[in-house]
Amino acid sequence: MYLNNIKLLFIQPCVAESKKIRFKAEFSSDVSNIMPYLNSVVKSGSYNSNMPSFTFKKDSRLINIYANDMTVAKAINETDAYSIMDFVKDLINETYDNKNSIEPNYEMRKKPSAFKIYSYLPKKNCKKCGETTCIAFASKLLTGVKTLNQCAFLEEEQYKEKLKSLSDLLEFA
């Protein structure tokens, strides 16, 4: 086992969503050498070799892994915090155990822009998604506030290809 434990350091109210929490936890080992492997395993993550750090989302939670610790935003409660810590510990240990069969990825993924997302939307500005324009909807897709299934037009047959492209693009957002 590479990472023996993760120790919760503190919990605070979440800045992004007041009914949720954010927390910081400390690793029992430096995990910076595992990050390029995590970057290959978690396709939606983003590796920054300069810090080093690895950031990804699990459901609505934003998880930042650093060499010796991690921070998480938008966790539900303390129980959820411990669950996320267990998830990250398992992810790191499984990645370490399998690293000989994983090609490390040292590249930083770039997030698509709202305009790139918008280019795949139907551009009807119908307001059915709750936004006044499709570009506003695209921005909310990038931040995770909205989901693709909230655009009724994307379910239509003529937009199936665009829906697939959007799903692929948002995997890296």
VEXVORO-267249 format. One record per residue (C-alpha): residue in three letters; x, y, z; residue number from 0. Coordinates in nm, 2 decimals. Each point is the difference from the previous one (the first is absolute). Layout:
! residues N
<vopa><r>ALA</r><px>X</px><py>Y</py><pz>Z</pz><k>NUM</k></vopa>
...
//
This chain:
! residues 173
<vopa><r>MET</r><px>0.00</px><py>0.00</py><pz>0.00</pz><k>0</k></vopa>
<vopa><r>TYR</r><px>0.15</px><py>0.33</py><pz>-0.11</pz><k>1</k></vopa>
<vopa><r>LEU</r><px>-0.22</px><py>0.24</py><pz>0.19</pz><k>2</k></vopa>
<vopa><r>ASN</r><px>-0.07</px><py>-0.13</py><pz>0.35</pz><k>3</k></vopa>
<vopa><r>ASN</r><px>-0.24</px><py>0.27</py><pz>0.11</pz><k>4</k></vopa>
<vopa><r>ILE</r><px>-0.15</px><py>0.34</py><pz>-0.05</pz><k>5</k></vopa>
<vopa><r>LYS</r><px>-0.05</px><py>0.23</py><pz>0.30</pz><k>6</k></vopa>
<vopa><r>LEU</r><px>-0.28</px><py>0.26</py><pz>0.01</pz><k>7</k></vopa>
<vopa><r>LEU</r><px>0.15</px><py>0.33</py><pz>0.09</pz><k>8</k></vopa>
<vopa><r>PHE</r><px>-0.30</px><py>0.24</py><pz>-0.01</pz><k>9</k></vopa>
<vopa><r>ILE</r><px>-0.35</px><py>0.05</py><pz>-0.12</pz><k>10</k></vopa>
<vopa><r>GLN</r><px>-0.15</px><py>0.34</py><pz>-0.09</pz><k>11</k></vopa>
<vopa><r>PRO</r><px>-0.32</px><py>0.12</py><pz>-0.17</pz><k>12</k></vopa>
<vopa><r>CYS</r><px>0.03</px><py>-0.01</py><pz>-0.38</pz><k>13</k></vopa>
<vopa><r>VAL</r><px>0.05</px><py>0.33</py><pz>-0.18</pz><k>14</k></vopa>
<vopa><r>ALA</r><px>-0.17</px><py>-0.11</py><pz>-0.32</pz><k>15</k></vopa>
<vopa><r>GLU</r><px>-0.31</px><py>-0.16</py><pz>0.17</pz><k>16</k></vopa>
<vopa><r>SER</r><px>-0.09</px><py>0.11</py><pz>0.35</pz><k>17</k></vopa>
<vopa><r>LYS</r><px>-0.19</px><py>-0.33</py><pz>0.09</pz><k>18</k></vopa>
<vopa><r>LYS</r><px>0.31</px><py>-0.20</py><pz>-0.08</pz><k>19</k></vopa>
<vopa><r>ILE</r><px>0.35</px><py>-0.03</py><pz>0.15</pz><k>20</k></vopa>
<vopa><r>ARG</r><px>0.36</px><py>0.02</py><pz>-0.11</pz><k>21</k></vopa>
<vopa><r>PHE</r><px>0.29</px><py>-0.18</py><pz>0.17</pz><k>22</k></vopa>
<vopa><r>LYS</r><px>0.37</px><py>-0.07</py><pz>0.00</pz><k>23</k></vopa>
<vopa><r>ALA</r><px>0.17</px><py>-0.33</py><pz>0.08</pz><k>24</k></vopa>
<vopa><r>GLU</r><px>0.36</px><py>-0.11</py><pz>0.03</pz><k>25</k></vopa>
<vopa><r>PHE</r><px>0.15</px><py>-0.31</py><pz>-0.17</pz><k>26</k></vopa>
<vopa><r>SER</r><px>0.23</px><py>-0.24</py><pz>0.19</pz><k>27</k></vopa>
<vopa><r>SER</r><px>0.24</px><py>0.01</py><pz>-0.31</pz><k>28</k></vopa>
<vopa><r>ASP</r><px>0.10</px><py>0.23</py><pz>-0.28</pz><k>29</k></vopa>
<vopa><r>VAL</r><px>-0.22</px><py>-0.09</py><pz>-0.30</pz><k>30</k></vopa>
<vopa><r>SER</r><px>0.15</px><py>0.23</py><pz>-0.26</pz><k>31</k></vopa>
<vopa><r>ASN</r><px>0.17</px><py>-0.28</py><pz>-0.19</pz><k>32</k></vopa>
<vopa><r>ILE</r><px>-0.35</px><py>-0.17</py><pz>-0.04</pz><k>33</k></vopa>
<vopa><r>MET</r><px>-0.16</px><py>0.31</py><pz>-0.16</pz><k>34</k></vopa>
<vopa><r>PRO</r><px>0.10</px><py>-0.07</py><pz>-0.36</pz><k>35</k></vopa>
<vopa><r>TYR</r><px>-0.15</px><py>-0.35</py><pz>0.03</pz><k>36</k></vopa>
<vopa><r>LEU</r><px>-0.32</px><py>0.15</py><pz>0.15</pz><k>37</k></vopa>
<vopa><r>ASN</r><px>-0.01</px><py>0.23</py><pz>-0.30</pz><k>38</k></vopa>
<vopa><r>SER</r><px>-0.02</px><py>-0.31</py><pz>-0.22</pz><k>39</k></vopa>
<vopa><r>VAL</r><px>-0.25</px><py>-0.18</py><pz>0.22</pz><k>40</k></vopa>
<vopa><r>VAL</r><px>-0.24</px><py>0.29</py><pz>0.07</pz><k>41</k></vopa>
<vopa><r>LYS</r><px>-0.07</px><py>0.13</py><pz>-0.35</pz><k>42</k></vopa>
<vopa><r>SER</r><px>-0.20</px><py>0.30</py><pz>0.13</pz><k>43</k></vopa>
<vopa><r>GLY</r><px>0.29</px><py>0.12</py><pz>0.22</pz><k>44</k></vopa>
<vopa><r>SER</r><px>0.26</px><py>0.26</py><pz>-0.05</pz><k>45</k></vopa>
<vopa><r>TYR</r><px>0.36</px><py>-0.04</py><pz>0.10</pz><k>46</k></vopa>
<vopa><r>ASN</r><px>0.23</px><py>0.30</py><pz>0.06</pz><k>47</k></vopa>
<vopa><r>SER</r><px>0.37</px><py>-0.11</py><pz>0.02</pz><k>48</k></vopa>
<vopa><r>ASN</r><px>0.11</px><py>0.34</py><pz>0.12</pz><k>49</k></vopa>
<vopa><r>MET</r><px>-0.18</px><py>-0.01</py><pz>0.34</pz><k>50</k></vopa>
<vopa><r>PRO</r><px>-0.03</px><py>-0.32</py><pz>-0.02</pz><k>51</k></vopa>
<vopa><r>SER</r><px>-0.38</px><py>-0.05</py><pz>0.03</pz><k>52</k></vopa>
<vopa><r>PHE</r><px>-0.28</px><py>-0.21</py><pz>-0.14</pz><k>53</k></vopa>
<vopa><r>THR</r><px>-0.35</px><py>0.13</py><pz>-0.01</pz><k>54</k></vopa>
<vopa><r>PHE</r><px>-0.32</px><py>-0.19</py><pz>-0.09</pz><k>55</k></vopa>
<vopa><r>LYS</r><px>-0.37</px><py>-0.01</py><pz>0.08</pz><k>56</k></vopa>
<vopa><r>LYS</r><px>-0.19</px><py>-0.29</py><pz>0.16</pz><k>57</k></vopa>
<vopa><r>ASP</r><px>-0.37</px><py>0.07</py><pz>-0.05</pz><k>58</k></vopa>
<vopa><r>SER</r><px>-0.02</px><py>0.37</py><pz>0.11</pz><k>59</k></vopa>
<vopa><r>ARG</r><px>0.30</px><py>-0.01</py><pz>0.22</pz><k>60</k></vopa>
<vopa><r>LEU</r><px>0.32</px><py>0.17</py><pz>-0.11</pz><k>61</k></vopa>
<vopa><r>ILE</r><px>0.31</px><py>-0.19</py><pz>0.12</pz><k>62</k></vopa>
<vopa><r>ASN</r><px>0.35</px><py>0.15</py><pz>0.00</pz><k>63</k></vopa>
<vopa><r>ILE</r><px>0.29</px><py>-0.24</py><pz>0.07</pz><k>64</k></vopa>
<vopa><r>TYR</r><px>0.33</px><py>0.15</py><pz>0.09</pz><k>65</k></vopa>
<vopa><r>ALA</r><px>0.33</px><py>-0.17</py><pz>0.09</pz><k>66</k></vopa>
<vopa><r>ASN</r><px>-0.08</px><py>-0.04</py><pz>0.37</pz><k>67</k></vopa>
<vopa><r>ASP</r><px>-0.36</px><py>0.09</py><pz>0.04</pz><k>68</k></vopa>
<vopa><r>MET</r><px>-0.34</px><py>0.05</py><pz>-0.17</pz><k>69</k></vopa>
<vopa><r>THR</r><px>-0.28</px><py>0.26</py><pz>0.01</pz><k>70</k></vopa>
<vopa><r>VAL</r><px>-0.36</px><py>-0.07</py><pz>-0.10</pz><k>71</k></vopa>
<vopa><r>ALA</r><px>-0.28</px><py>0.25</py><pz>-0.07</pz><k>72</k></vopa>
<vopa><r>LYS</r><px>-0.38</px><py>-0.07</py><pz>-0.01</pz><k>73</k></vopa>
<vopa><r>ALA</r><px>0.00</px><py>-0.30</py><pz>0.23</pz><k>74</k></vopa>
<vopa><r>ILE</r><px>-0.34</px><py>-0.07</py><pz>0.16</pz><k>75</k></vopa>
<vopa><r>ASN</r><px>0.11</px><py>-0.05</py><pz>0.36</pz><k>76</k></vopa>
<vopa><r>GLU</r><px>0.27</px><py>-0.16</py><pz>0.23</pz><k>77</k></vopa>
<vopa><r>THR</r><px>-0.11</px><py>-0.35</py><pz>-0.09</pz><k>78</k></vopa>
<vopa><r>ASP</r><px>0.03</px><py>0.09</py><pz>-0.37</pz><k>79</k></vopa>
<vopa><r>ALA</r><px>0.35</px><py>0.14</py><pz>0.07</pz><k>80</k></vopa>
<vopa><r>TYR</r><px>0.11</px><py>-0.33</py><pz>0.15</pz><k>81</k></vopa>
<vopa><r>SER</r><px>-0.15</px><py>-0.19</py><pz>-0.29</pz><k>82</k></vopa>
<vopa><r>ILE</r><px>0.19</px><py>0.22</py><pz>-0.25</pz><k>83</k></vopa>
<vopa><r>MET</r><px>0.32</px><py>-0.05</py><pz>0.19</pz><k>84</k></vopa>
<vopa><r>ASP</r><px>-0.05</px><py>-0.38</py><pz>-0.02</pz><k>85</k></vopa>
<vopa><r>PHE</r><px>-0.07</px><py>0.03</py><pz>-0.37</pz><k>86</k></vopa>
<vopa><r>VAL</r><px>0.32</px><py>0.21</py><pz>-0.06</pz><k>87</k></vopa>
<vopa><r>LYS</r><px>0.21</px><py>-0.24</py><pz>0.21</pz><k>88</k></vopa>
<vopa><r>ASP</r><px>-0.13</px><py>-0.30</py><pz>-0.20</pz><k>89</k></vopa>
<vopa><r>LEU</r><px>0.05</px><py>0.18</py><pz>-0.33</pz><k>90</k></vopa>
<vopa><r>ILE</r><px>0.36</px><py>0.09</py><pz>0.08</pz><k>91</k></vopa>
<vopa><r>ASN</r><px>0.08</px><py>-0.35</py><pz>0.13</pz><k>92</k></vopa>
<vopa><r>GLU</r><px>-0.16</px><py>-0.18</py><pz>-0.30</pz><k>93</k></vopa>
<vopa><r>THR</r><px>0.18</px><py>0.24</py><pz>-0.24</pz><k>94</k></vopa>
<vopa><r>TYR</r><px>0.33</px><py>-0.07</py><pz>0.18</pz><k>95</k></vopa>
<vopa><r>ASP</r><px>-0.06</px><py>-0.38</py><pz>0.00</pz><k>96</k></vopa>
<vopa><r>ASN</r><px>-0.07</px><py>0.01</py><pz>-0.38</pz><k>97</k></vopa>
<vopa><r>LYS</r><px>0.25</px><py>0.27</py><pz>-0.11</pz><k>98</k></vopa>
<vopa><r>ASN</r><px>0.21</px><py>-0.25</py><pz>-0.19</pz><k>99</k></vopa>
<vopa><r>SER</r><px>-0.28</px><py>-0.05</py><pz>-0.24</pz><k>100</k></vopa>
<vopa><r>ILE</r><px>-0.10</px><py>0.37</py><pz>-0.02</pz><k>101</k></vopa>
<vopa><r>GLU</r><px>0.17</px><py>0.25</py><pz>-0.24</pz><k>102</k></vopa>
<vopa><r>PRO</r><px>0.05</px><py>0.32</py><pz>0.21</pz><k>103</k></vopa>
<vopa><r>ASN</r><px>-0.14</px><py>0.31</py><pz>-0.15</pz><k>104</k></vopa>
<vopa><r>TYR</r><px>0.20</px><py>0.32</py><pz>0.08</pz><k>105</k></vopa>
<vopa><r>GLU</r><px>-0.21</px><py>0.23</py><pz>-0.21</pz><k>106</k></vopa>
<vopa><r>MET</r><px>-0.24</px><py>0.26</py><pz>0.14</pz><k>107</k></vopa>
<vopa><r>ARG</r><px>-0.35</px><py>-0.03</py><pz>-0.14</pz><k>108</k></vopa>
<vopa><r>LYS</r><px>-0.16</px><py>0.32</py><pz>-0.11</pz><k>109</k></vopa>
<vopa><r>LYS</r><px>-0.35</px><py>0.07</py><pz>0.09</pz><k>110</k></vopa>
<vopa><r>PRO</r><px>-0.23</px><py>0.08</py><pz>-0.30</pz><k>111</k></vopa>
<vopa><r>SER</r><px>-0.13</px><py>0.36</py><pz>-0.02</pz><k>112</k></vopa>
<vopa><r>ALA</r><px>-0.37</px><py>0.09</py><pz>0.04</pz><k>113</k></vopa>
<vopa><r>PHE</r><px>0.01</px><py>0.10</py><pz>-0.37</pz><k>114</k></vopa>
<vopa><r>LYS</r><px>0.13</px><py>-0.34</py><pz>-0.10</pz><k>115</k></vopa>
<vopa><r>ILE</r><px>-0.28</px><py>-0.16</py><pz>0.20</pz><k>116</k></vopa>
<vopa><r>TYR</r><px>-0.25</px><py>0.24</py><pz>-0.16</pz><k>117</k></vopa>
<vopa><r>SER</r><px>0.11</px><py>-0.09</py><pz>-0.35</pz><k>118</k></vopa>
<vopa><r>TYR</r><px>-0.15</px><py>-0.35</py><pz>0.06</pz><k>119</k></vopa>
<vopa><r>LEU</r><px>-0.33</px><py>0.12</py><pz>0.15</pz><k>120</k></vopa>
<vopa><r>PRO</r><px>-0.32</px><py>0.05</py><pz>-0.21</pz><k>121</k></vopa>
<vopa><r>LYS</r><px>0.02</px><py>0.38</py><pz>0.04</pz><k>122</k></vopa>
<vopa><r>LYS</r><px>-0.38</px><py>0.04</py><pz>0.04</pz><k>123</k></vopa>
<vopa><r>ASN</r><px>0.01</px><py>0.22</py><pz>0.31</pz><k>124</k></vopa>
<vopa><r>CYS</r><px>-0.33</px><py>-0.17</py><pz>0.10</pz><k>125</k></vopa>
<vopa><r>LYS</r><px>0.05</px><py>0.05</py><pz>0.38</pz><k>126</k></vopa>
<vopa><r>LYS</r><px>-0.13</px><py>-0.35</py><pz>0.07</pz><k>127</k></vopa>
<vopa><r>CYS</r><px>0.32</px><py>-0.08</py><pz>0.19</pz><k>128</k></vopa>
<vopa><r>GLY</r><px>-0.06</px><py>0.30</py><pz>0.23</pz><k>129</k></vopa>
<vopa><r>GLU</r><px>0.26</px><py>0.23</py><pz>-0.16</pz><k>130</k></vopa>
<vopa><r>THR</r><px>-0.08</px><py>0.29</py><pz>-0.23</pz><k>131</k></vopa>
<vopa><r>THR</r><px>0.25</px><py>-0.10</py><pz>-0.26</pz><k>132</k></vopa>
<vopa><r>CYS</r><px>0.19</px><py>-0.30</py><pz>-0.12</pz><k>133</k></vopa>
<vopa><r>ILE</r><px>0.33</px><py>0.17</py><pz>0.07</pz><k>134</k></vopa>
<vopa><r>ALA</r><px>-0.11</px><py>0.04</py><pz>0.37</pz><k>135</k></vopa>
<vopa><r>PHE</r><px>-0.09</px><py>-0.37</py><pz>0.00</pz><k>136</k></vopa>
<vopa><r>ALA</r><px>0.34</px><py>-0.09</py><pz>-0.14</pz><k>137</k></vopa>
<vopa><r>SER</r><px>0.17</px><py>0.20</py><pz>0.28</pz><k>138</k></vopa>
<vopa><r>LYS</r><px>-0.21</px><py>-0.18</py><pz>0.26</pz><k>139</k></vopa>
<vopa><r>LEU</r><px>0.09</px><py>-0.34</py><pz>-0.16</pz><k>140</k></vopa>
<vopa><r>LEU</r><px>0.37</px><py>0.08</py><pz>0.05</pz><k>141</k></vopa>
<vopa><r>THR</r><px>-0.05</px><py>0.08</py><pz>0.37</pz><k>142</k></vopa>
<vopa><r>GLY</r><px>-0.22</px><py>-0.31</py><pz>0.06</pz><k>143</k></vopa>
<vopa><r>VAL</r><px>-0.30</px><py>0.20</py><pz>0.09</pz><k>144</k></vopa>
<vopa><r>LYS</r><px>-0.19</px><py>-0.13</py><pz>-0.30</pz><k>145</k></vopa>
<vopa><r>THR</r><px>0.00</px><py>-0.34</py><pz>-0.17</pz><k>146</k></vopa>
<vopa><r>LEU</r><px>-0.04</px><py>-0.10</py><pz>-0.36</pz><k>147</k></vopa>
<vopa><r>ASN</r><px>-0.34</px><py>-0.16</py><pz>0.06</pz><k>148</k></vopa>
<vopa><r>GLN</r><px>-0.14</px><py>0.34</py><pz>0.09</pz><k>149</k></vopa>
<vopa><r>CYS</r><px>0.01</px><py>0.10</py><pz>-0.37</pz><k>150</k></vopa>
<vopa><r>ALA</r><px>-0.31</px><py>-0.16</py><pz>-0.15</pz><k>151</k></vopa>
<vopa><r>PHE</r><px>0.12</px><py>0.04</py><pz>-0.36</pz><k>152</k></vopa>
<vopa><r>LEU</r><px>0.31</px><py>-0.22</py><pz>0.06</pz><k>153</k></vopa>
<vopa><r>GLU</r><px>-0.23</px><py>-0.30</py><pz>0.04</pz><k>154</k></vopa>
<vopa><r>GLU</r><px>-0.13</px><py>0.04</py><pz>-0.36</pz><k>155</k></vopa>
<vopa><r>GLU</r><px>0.15</px><py>-0.23</py><pz>-0.27</pz><k>156</k></vopa>
<vopa><r>GLN</r><px>0.15</px><py>0.28</py><pz>-0.20</pz><k>157</k></vopa>
<vopa><r>TYR</r><px>0.22</px><py>0.10</py><pz>0.30</pz><k>158</k></vopa>
<vopa><r>LYS</r><px>0.12</px><py>-0.34</py><pz>0.10</pz><k>159</k></vopa>
<vopa><r>GLU</r><px>0.35</px><py>0.05</py><pz>-0.15</pz><k>160</k></vopa>
<vopa><r>LYS</r><px>0.03</px><py>0.34</py><pz>0.18</pz><k>161</k></vopa>
<vopa><r>LEU</r><px>-0.12</px><py>-0.15</py><pz>0.32</pz><k>162</k></vopa>
<vopa><r>LYS</r><px>0.28</px><py>-0.26</py><pz>-0.02</pz><k>163</k></vopa>
<vopa><r>SER</r><px>0.26</px><py>0.27</py><pz>-0.08</pz><k>164</k></vopa>
<vopa><r>LEU</r><px>-0.12</px><py>0.21</py><pz>0.29</pz><k>165</k></vopa>
<vopa><r>SER</r><px>0.02</px><py>-0.30</py><pz>0.24</pz><k>166</k></vopa>
<vopa><r>ASP</r><px>0.36</px><py>-0.06</py><pz>-0.12</pz><k>167</k></vopa>
<vopa><r>LEU</r><px>0.09</px><py>0.37</py><pz>0.04</pz><k>168</k></vopa>
<vopa><r>LEU</r><px>-0.15</px><py>0.03</py><pz>0.35</pz><k>169</k></vopa>
<vopa><r>GLU</r><px>0.18</px><py>-0.31</py><pz>0.12</pz><k>170</k></vopa>
<vopa><r>PHE</r><px>0.31</px><py>0.22</py><pz>0.02</pz><k>171</k></vopa>
<vopa><r>ALA</r><px>-0.18</px><py>0.30</py><pz>0.15</pz><k>172</k></vopa>
//
